[in-house]
Amino acid sequence: MSIDEIERTAMVQQLINTLGEQPANTLMKCILPDGADQVATKADIDTLRAATKANLNTLEERLKSYVDATVATALAKQTRTLMLTMASFALTSWVPLTVGALT
């Protein structure tokens, strides 16, 4: 249930008449410490939700591209090391066998 500014002003005036100006102002500051313009509306929350979702989507895309690039680089490095190891093993195994067979 929301109240409009006319109802709020009438309530403040009644509080001033009942409690006095200083206690009424103190009470109103306790109810809305930063004033009525600081209350979030559903539209504010929806806007924040959309902005947060957009930021998360952007972050997800950046993270995916970073991981893809990192994994691709690591995989290429690993494959190169594996191939060099296999070629070295083949050479060290086959050269003595071939030389031995030819002599």
Secondary structure, 3 states (H helix, E strand, C coil): CCCCHHHHHHHHHHHHHHHCHHHHHHHHHHHCCCCHHHCCCHHHHHHHHHHHHHHHHHHHHHHHHHHHHHHHHHHHHHHHHHHHHHHHHHHHHHHHHHHHHHC
